[in-house]
């Protein structure tokens, strides 16, 4: 099984060094845990707004080191279009960045790891895990 960490779980881990998240990360084989380039962009945005930019940048770089960063590709973009149209037909909304990340996870057949389960469960067919529990 392959996993993509979303922004909420990354922030949770970086801020708290959660033992539950650490245990889950260590239990996975190398190459099974990824992060979206979209998540990296969101995390960088948070750093740019923070009062401790240098400290937070170092923490982010250390966190990213063992992870594989997935670029958003054509298949992910097609998945996004399908998901967004389905959600609109149902009158349901998902945040723009979360929808992009969810589309990437779904198109690759991975599992999303998040603390924001409610948001991602709105995306039909998406497998969701919360490693903080």
Buried (B, 14 or more C-beta within 10 A) or exposed (E): EBBBBBBBBBBBBBEEEBEBBEEBBEEBEEEBBBBBBBBBBBBEEBBEEEEEEEEBBEBBEEBBEEBEEBEBEEEBEEBBEEBBEBBEEEEEEBEEBBBBBBBBBBBBEBBBBBBBEEBBBBBEEBBBBBBBE
